[in-house]
Amino acid sequence: MISTNKKTITFENNYVGYSIYVPNPTEFEINKVIKLYIYKNMCVNNKNKINEEIYGFINYQTKDLFLTLINVNGIGPKIANQICANDINLIKQFVSEKNIESLCLLEGISPKIAKSLCDELEGVFAKNNDNISYRQETNELISALKHLGYSQSEIELAIRKTNFSKTNNLSDLISEAIKIIATGNKNDSFTDAKTN
């Protein structure tokens, strides 16, 4: 890998560069060997030319979610890729509970998309409830941050970045979320590598 930006990472092979859309480009390190699960999408641009878009995922579970999402009405590969930037278990939890309000706090999910996810995937994700963690504490954290006066965009950032698997103690989760909000989007800045 030779560079990253807000949406893609770039690989070079035999002096040819390949731009790959990934959910979280900041997860990748420049000049580090990684394994990716690839999905190729063929699309026609506004000049009637066929373009190939490549999407990459660091694990099969994320690719599997992506493939599920692109079969939902109104969700194409780019929106599905954005949604995959969120925690997989959190998405499954909110969909299985038909929690549209909480889904709308996640990256890439509008009210219309949240409704489509709940309508079309509720049964799919309900089958996997045994694998879904941190239910009530997530909703409690969202409620607590709202009561503390944080904006929706700040709550969205906190939900995306908070490590729910580390603890289920609400006070600890609130503390971590506040730290994330305080530091803002510093970790989401554009990164580019200079090559020799």
N, C-alpha and C positions, 0 to 999 in steps of 0.2 A: 504494500500500500504506500502511495507516495503523497497523498494529500486528502484532506477532508474539508467539507464546508457544512452549511446548515442542513442540507438535505442528502448529500451524496458523499461517497468515498471514491477515490480513484486508484485503480490498479494499473500497473504497467507490466506487459508481457511481450517479450521480443520487440521492444521499442514501440508497442502499441498501447495506448491508454484506454482503459475501460471505466466509464462512469457508472457507479452502482448506487441506486437509491436504497438507503437503509433507515430504519425507524429512529435510531439514536446514533448519529455519527460521532458524538463525543465518547462513545464506548470504545472506539478504535484508536490504536496507537500507530503513529507513522513508523514505517520500516519494520513493523512486526508481522510475522507470519500468522495468519488466521484461517480458520475454516469457515466457509459460508455455505448456507443452503440457498440456492439460486432459483428465482422464478423469472422467466422471460415473457414479456408482454409485447405483442405486436399491435401497433395502433396506426391509424391514418391521420396525418396532420392536415392543416387547413389548405395545403397545396396538393392534397391527394397523394402524398408520398408516404410510403410505409416506414415507420420508425420502430426500432426495437428498444424497449426500455428493460433494464435489468434491475431486479430487486433482490437484495441479499439479506439473510437473517442469520444470527449467530447460533440459533438452535432451532430444532425442528418444530418445537411447540409454537414458536412465534410464526414460522412459516405456515403451520397448520391453521393458526388463527387468521392469518392473512388470507389464506385460500377460502376459509369460511366466510370472511367478511366480504370478499369480492363477489360472492354469490347472493349477497343481500341487495335488494332493490335500491338503487340510488347510490351505491358505494362502488367506486372504481378503484384501481390499484393505488393511485396517489393518496386518496382519502384513507384507504385501508392501511397503507404504510404509515400514515400519520397516527392512526388509532393504535397501531402496534407499538408506538413509542410508550404507551401506558403499560402499567402492570397487567399481565394477562389475567391473573386471578381476580383482580379488582374489576376488570371488564366483565368477566363471567359472573361474578357475584352480583353486580348491579343489574345485569341483563336478566339473570334468573329471578331476581326480586322485582323486576319491572320498575326499577328505581330510575326513572327518567331524569329527575332533578340531579342526582349524583352523577349519572352518565354525562350530563351536559358540562360538568366541571372538568372532564377529562379532555386531553388534547385531541383535536380533530373531530369532536362529536357535537353537532348542533342538535337542537330539539327535534328536528325532523329525522335526523339520522338516529338519534336515541330511540325514538318511537319505532322506527323500522327495525332496529336491533332487537328491541323487546318483543315486537310482534312476530318476527321471523326466527329468532334464535333462542327464545325462552326455553323451549323444550330441549334444544340441543345442549345448552349449558346446564340445565337442571339435572341432566343425567350425571354430570360431573361434580355434583355438590360436595362429595366427600373430599375432593381436592381443593376446595375453595376455603381459604383461611381469612382471618381477620374480618369478620362480618360487622358486628355491632360497633367495634371500636372505630371503624372507618366512618360510619355515619355520625358517631359521637364527635369525632375530630372535626368533621365538616361543620356540624352544628356549633361546636365550641368556637371555631375560627370566625363563623358568622357573628356570634354573640360578642366576640372581641373586636368586631368592627372591620375585619379585613375584607378587601374587595374580592369579587369573584375571580379576577385574574390572579390575585395573590393566593387564593385558596386552590385554584387550579394548579399553580406551581407547586404548592406544598403537597397536594395529593399525589402529583406525579413523582416527586422526589423523596417523600418520606419512606423510610424503610419499615414497613409494617411487620415484617418477619422477625425483626430484632426484639420487639416488645409488644405486649398488648395492654400496657399501662397507659391510660389516657393522658396523665400528666406528662409522662416521658414523650408521648407522641406529640402533644401540644408544644412542648419545649423544642423538639426537633423541627417541627413545622415552622415555628416562629424564627428559628435560626435560618432555615431555608429561605423564608420570605425576606429576612433581613439582608441576606447576601444576594438576593435577586437572581438575575440571569447571568451571573459572571461565568458560569460553566458552560453557557450556551453560545459563547462568542465564536466568531468565525476563526477557523484555524487553517493555515495553509503552509505547506512544506516547500522549502526551496530545494530543488534537486540540482545535482552537479551536472 
